[in-house]
């Protein structure tokens, strides 16, 4: 179409020129709707994929045993992965994939059109193209390394902030707020340095790539002039070839700008799927249940140490029998394993060796959800969730209003809860 216009422009063919203008209008309308559909579909795809990833990540995270959280629980990466890393994957999966596909289609389509109309110009582009691609490839290598470094730096900063907030009472008691602020600010300096380096590398890479592309266009114009002077091509063919090659080069450059987002998404996906593929030995949804529970508990030759401190034995050849309906108090020195008994009964941890029995049945053979539903646990410092009082009391099971109020009366809490303005609906 461009070639036809260039050949007929100035020859007094107003009707044909108007017809060509109308063709351009039709193309513009088609491109509008095609672009709208492309971007909408890819964004929808990215949203759906990241929703699945978030769901699987949190599901696997909540299925881990306490040993995992003892080892990685204070690591800010656990929180940052489900927040920032998923956004990086979403950015890589959304409209950038569509942009990359249609830009590469523009590159190859323009190259074919250039070869058909003026193969000399097209081959000249192919000769200079590898230099342009090499410039983008070198910058992407550096961007890949810097992307890994900046994500690690953000994880370290998130870990410092999370620990400061989690242990805020300890922080206040030692009047150590200034040090916490300094540590966080220092960790952010690393992200700032990496961010500056990324901007420099990305800017230099794009600038060098565009510079080479424009130099290539200048060379093509000079060769095109030579071809016209010697009668080897006409103006229309040269114009079409030049337009096609220029658009082809722009398509390749635009496709290259997405590589950094793809690389960040790949790194983030690796970190997330490393967690998603992680298994746990605790979850047993196929286990059996007991028809009735008497409540006889037995620890038989139990050996146990925490995964985060495997060299320190907590229990060694431990035996304990707790008959049903008996009150038992555990007394011992610090580190003797008193606080580890209940977590072993709840299967927050599994013994290294030995067995924990409920009514003579190894609790590893019991369905985990059922086992924990048989145990009532009141910790020294209970945590209230961001829910109403009603939802906090009924948390973990479906309960009627009468059952919730009965539980509150048993705990001597019904009176003061009822005195609140919103009662059991108080947040």
C-alpha positions in Angstrom: 0.0 0.0 0.0 2.8 2.4 0.9 4.6 1.5 -2.4 1.5 2.1 -4.4 1.0 5.5 -2.8 4.6 6.5 -3.4 4.4 5.6 -7.0 1.1 7.4 -7.7 1.5 10.5 -5.4 1.9 13.6 -7.5 0.5 12.1 -10.7 -2.9 13.7 -10.3 -4.7 10.4 -9.3 -6.7 11.9 -6.5 -9.3 9.1 -6.6 -6.7 6.4 -6.0 -5.0 8.5 -3.3 -8.4 8.9 -1.5 -9.0 5.1 -1.9 -5.6 4.4 -0.3 -6.3 6.7 2.5 -9.6 4.8 3.1 -7.6 1.6 3.2 -5.4 3.1 5.9 -8.5 4.0 7.9 -9.8 0.4 7.7 -6.4 -0.9 8.8 -6.4 1.6 11.7 -9.8 0.4 12.9 -8.7 -3.3 12.6 -5.5 -2.6 14.5 -7.5 -0.8 17.3 -9.7 -3.8 17.9 -6.9 -6.3 17.5 -4.7 -4.5 20.0 -7.6 -4.2 22.4 -8.3 -7.9 22.2 -4.7 -8.8 22.4 -3.9 -6.7 25.5 -7.2 -7.7 27.3 -6.7 -11.4 26.7 -3.0 -11.5 27.8 -3.8 -9.4 31.0 -6.6 -11.8 31.8 -4.3 -14.7 31.3 -1.7 -13.2 33.6 -4.2 -12.5 36.3 -5.5 -16.1 36.2 -2.1 -17.6 36.2 -0.8 -15.5 39.1 -4.0 -16.2 41.0 -3.3 -20.0 40.7 0.3 -19.5 41.7 -0.6 -17.4 44.8 -3.2 -20.1 45.8 -0.7 -23.0 45.4 2.1 -21.1 47.1 0.0 -20.3 50.2 -1.4 -23.8 50.2 2.0 -25.4 50.2 3.3 -22.9 52.7 0.5 -23.7 55.2 1.2 -27.4 54.7 4.8 -27.1 55.9 5.7 -28.4 59.4 7.1 -26.2 62.1 10.6 -27.2 61.3 10.4 -25.2 58.1 9.2 -22.1 59.9 11.9 -22.5 62.5 14.5 -22.5 59.7 13.0 -19.9 57.3 10.3 -18.3 59.4 12.3 -15.1 60.0 13.3 -14.8 56.4 11.5 -11.9 54.7 11.7 -13.8 51.4 8.7 -15.9 52.5 6.5 -12.8 52.6 8.1 -11.0 49.7 7.8 -13.9 47.4 4.0 -14.1 47.6 3.8 -10.3 47.2 6.5 -8.9 45.0 7.6 -12.0 43.2 4.1 -12.8 42.0 3.8 -9.3 40.6 7.0 -9.8 38.6 5.5 -13.0 37.2 2.2 -11.3 36.4 4.2 -8.5 34.6 6.0 -11.1 32.5 2.9 -13.1 31.7 0.6 -10.2 30.9 0.6 -7.9 27.9 4.4 -8.2 27.5 4.0 -11.6 26.1 1.6 -10.3 23.5 3.9 -7.3 22.8 6.8 -9.7 22.3 4.8 -11.9 19.9 3.5 -9.2 17.7 6.8 -7.3 17.7 8.6 -10.4 16.6 5.9 -10.9 13.9 6.5 -7.4 12.8 10.2 -8.1 12.6 9.9 -11.3 10.5 7.0 -9.8 8.4 8.9 -6.7 7.6 12.0 -8.7 6.7 9.9 -10.9 4.2 8.4 -7.8 2.7 11.8 -6.2 2.3 13.2 -9.3 0.6 10.3 -9.5 -1.8 10.5 -5.8 -2.8 14.3 -5.2 -2.7 16.4 -8.1 -1.6 19.6 -6.0 -1.6 18.3 -3.8 1.1 17.0 -6.8 3.1 20.3 -8.6 2.9 22.1 -5.5 4.0 19.8 -5.5 7.1 20.5 -9.1 7.8 24.3 -8.3 7.7 23.9 -5.5 10.3 21.2 -7.2 12.4 23.5 -9.5 14.4 25.3 -6.5 15.8 22.1 -5.1 17.0 21.0 -8.4 18.5 24.4 -8.8 20.1 24.2 -5.4 21.8 20.8 -6.3 23.3 22.0 -9.8 24.3 25.1 -8.5 26.2 22.9 -6.0 28.1 20.5 -8.8 29.0 23.3 -10.9 30.5 24.2 -8.1 32.9 20.6 -7.3 33.6 20.0 -11.0 34.6 22.8 -10.9 37.2 21.7 -7.5 38.5 18.0 -8.7 38.7 19.1 -11.7 40.9 21.1 -9.4 43.2 18.4 -6.8 43.6 15.8 -9.4 44.5 18.1 -10.9 47.2 18.7 -7.4 48.5 15.0 -6.7 48.8 14.5 -10.0 50.6 17.2 -9.1 53.1 15.6 -5.7 53.7 12.2 -7.2 54.1 13.6 -9.7 56.7 15.1 -6.9 58.8 11.8 -4.9 58.7 9.7 -8.1 59.5 11.9 -9.0 62.5 11.8 -5.5 63.9 8.0 -5.4 63.8 7.7 -9.0 65.0 9.9 -8.4 68.0 8.9 -4.8 68.6 8.6 -5.3 72.4 12.2 -6.5 72.6 13.3 -3.6 70.4 11.6 -1.1 72.6 12.9 -2.7 75.8 16.5 -2.3 74.6 15.8 1.2 73.1 17.3 -0.2 69.9 15.0 1.6 67.4 17.8 3.7 66.0 19.9 0.6 65.2 16.9 -1.1 63.5 16.3 2.0 61.3 20.0 2.2 60.4 20.1 -1.5 59.5 17.1 -1.2 57.3 18.4 1.9 55.6 21.7 0.3 55.1 20.1 -2.8 53.5 18.2 -0.5 51.1 21.4 1.1 50.0 22.3 -2.1 48.2 18.9 -2.1 46.3 19.6 1.6 45.4 23.0 0.7 44.0 21.7 -2.2 42.0 18.8 -0.1 40.8 21.2 2.5 39.5 23.3 -0.1 37.8 20.2 -1.7 36.2 19.1 1.7 34.8 22.5 2.4 33.4 22.9 -1.0 31.8 19.3 -0.9 30.4 19.8 2.7 29.1 23.2 1.9 27.5 21.8 -1.2 26.0 18.8 0.5 24.5 20.8 3.5 23.4 23.4 1.4 21.7 20.8 -0.8 20.0 18.8 2.1 18.7 22.0 3.8 17.6 23.1 0.8 15.6 19.6 0.5 14.1 19.6 4.2 12.9 23.2 3.7 11.4 21.8 0.7 9.6 19.0 2.8 8.2 21.5 5.5 7.0 23.5 2.8 5.2 20.3 1.4 3.6 19.3 4.8 2.3 22.8 5.3 0.7 22.6 1.8 -0.9 19.0 2.6 -2.1 20.2 5.7 -3.8 22.8 3.7 -5.6 20.3 1.1 -6.7 17.9 3.8 -8.1 20.7 5.6 -10.0 21.7 2.3 -11.7 18.2 1.3 -12.5 18.2 -1.8 -10.3 15.1 -0.8 -8.4 12.4 1.9 -8.5 11.5 4.4 -5.9 8.4 2.5 -4.8 10.3 -0.7 -4.1 13.0 1.2 -2.2 10.4 3.0 -0.1 8.5 -0.2 0.7 11.7 -2.0 1.5 13.0 0.8 3.7 9.7 1.1 5.6 9.4 -2.6 6.0 13.0 -2.9 7.3 12.6 0.1 9.6 9.4 -1.3 11.1 11.2 -4.7 11.3 14.0 -3.2 13.2 11.7 -1.3 15.5 9.8 -4.5 16.1 13.0 -6.3 17.1 14.0 -3.5 19.4 10.6 -3.3 21.1 10.7 -7.1 21.6 14.1 -6.8 23.2 12.7 -4.3 25.8 10.6 -7.1 27.2 13.6 -9.4 28.0 14.3 -7.7 31.3 10.7 -8.3 32.5 10.9 -11.9 31.2 14.2 -12.4 33.1 12.8 -11.0 36.3 9.7 -13.2 35.9 11.8 -16.3 35.3 13.8 -15.7 38.5 10.7 -15.0 40.5 9.0 -18.1 39.1 12.0 -20.2 40.0 11.9 -19.0 43.6 8.1 -19.6 43.9 8.0 -23.0 42.2 10.9 -24.1 44.4 8.6 -23.6 47.3 5.5 -25.0 45.5 7.4 -28.2 44.6 8.4 -28.6 48.3 6.8 -31.6 50.1 6.1 -32.1 53.7 6.1 -35.3 55.8 3.4 -34.0 58.2 0.3 -33.8 56.1 -1.7 -37.0 56.0 -5.1 -36.5 54.6 -5.5 -40.2 53.9 -5.0 -41.3 57.4 -7.5 -43.1 59.6 -9.7 -41.8 62.4 -10.6 -43.5 65.7 -14.3 -44.3 66.4 -13.9 -43.1 69.9 -11.1 -41.3 71.8 -10.3 -42.2 75.4 -7.4 -39.8 75.6 -4.5 -42.2 76.6 -1.2 -40.6 75.4 2.1 -42.4 75.3 5.6 -41.3 74.2 7.6 -44.4 73.4 11.4 -44.1 73.1 11.2 -40.7 71.4 14.3 -39.0 70.0 13.9 -35.4 68.8 15.9 -32.4 67.8 14.9 -29.3 65.9 15.8 -29.1 62.2 17.3 -25.7 62.7 19.5 -27.0 65.4 20.1 -30.7 64.6 23.2 -30.9 66.7 21.3 -30.2 69.9 19.3 -33.2 71.2 16.0 -32.2 72.9 14.6 -35.6 73.7 16.7 -38.8 73.8 15.0 -42.1 74.5 12.0 -40.3 76.1 9.2 -42.3 77.6 5.9 -40.8 79.0 2.5 -42.3 79.7 -0.5 -40.0 80.3 -3.6 -41.9 81.3 -7.0 -40.5 80.2 -8.7 -37.9 82.4 -5.4 -37.3 84.4 -3.8 -33.9 84.9 -0.1 -34.0 84.2 2.5 -31.2 84.8 6.0 -31.4 83.3 8.8 -30.0 85.4 12.4 -29.7 84.3 15.4 -27.4 83.6 15.6 -25.1 80.6 16.1 -27.0 77.4 14.9 -30.3 78.8 12.1 -30.6 76.2 9.1 -29.6 78.2 7.8 -27.2 75.6 8.3 -29.8 72.8 5.8 -32.3 74.2 2.7 -30.5 73.1 4.0 -29.7 69.6 4.9 -33.4 69.1 1.4 -34.4 70.2 -0.1 -31.9 67.8 2.3 -33.1 65.1 3.7 -29.6 64.6 6.9 -31.7 64.5 7.6 -35.4 64.0 10.0 -37.3 66.2 13.4 -38.2 64.7 12.9 -41.7 66.1 10.3 -43.4 68.3 6.5 -43.1 68.4 3.8 -40.9 69.9 0.6 -42.9 70.5 -3.0 -41.9 71.0 -5.0 -44.8 72.5 -2.3 -47.1 71.3 -2.4 -45.8 67.7 0.7 -44.1 66.2 -0.5 -40.5 65.5 1.4 -40.6 62.1 -1.3 -43.0 60.9 -4.1 -40.7 61.9 -5.6 -38.0 59.7 -3.9 -34.8 60.7 -7.0 -32.6 60.6 -8.9 -35.1 62.7 -6.1 -35.5 65.2 -5.8 -31.8 65.8 -9.5 -31.4 66.1 -9.4 -33.8 69.1 -7.0 -31.6 71.0 -7.8 -28.3 72.8 -4.7 -26.1 73.0 -4.6 -22.9 75.0 -1.3 -21.1 74.7 0.3 -18.7 77.1 -0.1 -15.7 74.7 -3.1 -16.4 72.4 -3.2 -14.5 69.1 -6.3 -12.8 67.9 -6.9 -12.7 64.2 -8.3 -9.6 62.3 -11.8 -11.1 62.5 -14.8 -10.5 64.7 -14.9 -12.0 68.2 -17.5 -14.5 66.9 -15.2 -15.6 64.1 -12.2 -15.8 66.4 -14.1 -18.1 68.8 -15.4 -20.3 66.0 -12.1 -20.3 64.1 -11.4 -23.6 62.5 -14.9 -25.1 62.6 -18.5 -24.3 61.8 -20.3 -23.5 65.0 -23.8 -22.1 65.8 -24.4 -19.0 67.8 -25.4 -21.0 70.8 -22.2 -23.0 70.7 -20.1 -19.9 70.4 -21.9 -18.2 73.4 -21.6 -21.4 75.4 -17.9 -21.5 74.8 -17.6 -17.8 75.9 -19.6 -18.5 79.0 -17.3 -21.5 79.9 -14.3 -19.1 79.5 -16.1 -16.5 81.7 -16.0 -14.0 78.7 -19.7 -13.8 77.7 -20.5 -10.9 80.1 -17.8 -8.5 78.9 -18.3 -9.5 75.3 -22.0 -8.7 75.5 -21.3 -5.3 77.1 -19.4 -4.2 74.0 -21.3 -2.0 71.5 -21.2 -4.6 68.7 -21.1 -7.6 71.0 -19.7 -10.7 69.3 -19.4 -8.8 66.0 -16.7 -6.5 67.5 -13.6 -6.6 65.4 
